[in-house]
Amino acid sequence: MTNDTADPGKRKLIKMSAGLLAGAALASPAAVLAGNAPMKVLLVNGSPNEKGCTYTGLMEIDQTLRKEGIATELFQIGRKPISGCVACYECRKTKSGRCVIADRVNECLEAAEKADGFIFGTPVHFAAAGGAITSFMDRLFFSARDEALYLKPAAAIVSARRGGTTSAFDQLNKYFTIREMPVISSRYWNMIHGRKPEDVKKDVEGLQTLRILARNMAWFLRCKAAGAQAGVALPEKENPLRTDFIRS
Ligand SMILES: Cc1cc2nc3c(=O)[nH]c(=O)nc-3n(C[C@H](O)[C@H](O)[C@H](O)COP(=O)(O)O)c2cc1C
């Protein structure tokens, strides 16, 4: 036993980081590295079209991740109306990790707790992310428990007929960076073009961008698992300081 692991405080920290880094509910880093327990990426389709353009892009990522030995789970936000956040702050008071509005958001929160990484896809609507996925992500990212998202890698992909891709892409990336999630990048901004899935299949550059993104995600996940196994501790935490820009 090394000096590090002889210290009970450090042992606890290492155990915690190993669990969190590998996805607490899933598997030990050793099992992950041995290939006995694949890590899982949650693919969220934020389009009302179940098998449309955004889905087509997500499937390119799905296939690439599977080739890399990473499991995937597809989550469709669907077509039922999704309420925006009603700003009741109930999730913050109870720390339940769930939204008071019982719908697909809570189902996704449950899936998120078991996932190791995330890809959120959206169609571009009026040069922004779609209204439903925006409401969905507002509530998901506001009510999620820390362990559902903290230090789990994430990326956004956007699908447009023609314009508004980079503004929608910027919009989604902001959810990740407020929850301490490493943002995985590709060789271009993660966008595909088309009105129908057949169009997307012709966007060879867009699809290549998504395959590169998926391989970078897989590499990052393996590095995390290896780091956890080697005993790399989580960063020191600080209590939030909220100034709200109010001055007396
Ligand atoms: C309400 C609405 C607004 C749209 N706004 C844009 C837009 O601003 N720019 C654009 O290029 N395409 C726009 N589109 C087209 C879609 O973004 C595009 O076809 C996308 O690939 C559809 O993805 P999906 O099949 O996953 O829903 C819009 C479509 C709808 C329904």
PDBQT file of the ligand as one rigid body, heavy atoms in Angstrom, charges set to zero:
ROOT
HETATM    1  C1  LIG A 301     -40.125  26.139 -36.949  1.00  0.00    +0.000 C 
HETATM    2  C2  LIG A 301     -38.920  25.851 -37.801  1.00  0.00    +0.000 A 
HETATM    3  C3  LIG A 301     -37.917  26.786 -37.914  1.00  0.00    +0.000 A 
HETATM    4  C4  LIG A 301     -36.784  26.516 -38.688  1.00  0.00    +0.000 A 
HETATM    5  N1  LIG A 301     -35.793  27.438 -38.720  1.00  0.00    +0.000 NA
HETATM    6  C5  LIG A 301     -34.667  27.183 -39.445  1.00  0.00    +0.000 A 
HETATM    7  C6  LIG A 301     -33.582  28.105 -39.449  1.00  0.00    +0.000 A 
HETATM    8  O1  LIG A 301     -33.589  29.130 -38.794  1.00  0.00    +0.000 OA
HETATM    9  N2  LIG A 301     -32.509  27.792 -40.221  1.00  0.00    +0.000 N 
HETATM   10  C7  LIG A 301     -32.436  26.662 -40.981  1.00  0.00    +0.000 A 
HETATM   11  O2  LIG A 301     -31.452  26.459 -41.650  1.00  0.00    +0.000 OA
HETATM   12  N3  LIG A 301     -33.420  25.737 -40.936  1.00  0.00    +0.000 NA
HETATM   13  C8  LIG A 301     -34.530  25.967 -40.180  1.00  0.00    +0.000 A 
HETATM   14  N4  LIG A 301     -35.534  25.016 -40.119  1.00  0.00    +0.000 N 
HETATM   15  C9  LIG A 301     -35.320  23.720 -40.792  1.00  0.00    +0.000 C 
HETATM   16  C10 LIG A 301     -34.743  22.667 -39.829  1.00  0.00    +0.000 C 
HETATM   17  O3  LIG A 301     -33.830  23.206 -38.932  1.00  0.00    +0.000 OA
HETATM   18  C11 LIG A 301     -33.992  21.565 -40.565  1.00  0.00    +0.000 C 
HETATM   19  O4  LIG A 301     -34.759  21.024 -41.584  1.00  0.00    +0.000 OA
HETATM   20  C12 LIG A 301     -33.515  20.470 -39.611  1.00  0.00    +0.000 C 
HETATM   21  O5  LIG A 301     -32.523  19.716 -40.247  1.00  0.00    +0.000 OA
HETATM   22  C13 LIG A 301     -34.663  19.549 -39.170  1.00  0.00    +0.000 C 
HETATM   23  O6  LIG A 301     -34.201  18.585 -38.246  1.00  0.00    +0.000 OA
HETATM   24  P1  LIG A 301     -35.151  17.406 -37.729  1.00  0.00    +0.000 P 
HETATM   25  O7  LIG A 301     -35.535  16.597 -38.947  1.00  0.00    +0.000 OA
HETATM   26  O8  LIG A 301     -34.331  16.626 -36.785  1.00  0.00    +0.000 OA
HETATM   27  O9  LIG A 301     -36.323  18.057 -37.072  1.00  0.00    +0.000 OA
HETATM   28  C14 LIG A 301     -36.677  25.268 -39.361  1.00  0.00    +0.000 A 
HETATM   29  C15 LIG A 301     -37.699  24.326 -39.250  1.00  0.00    +0.000 A 
HETATM   30  C16 LIG A 301     -38.812  24.604 -38.474  1.00  0.00    +0.000 A 
HETATM   31  C17 LIG A 301     -39.897  23.547 -38.340  1.00  0.00    +0.000 C 
ENDROOT
TORSDOF 0
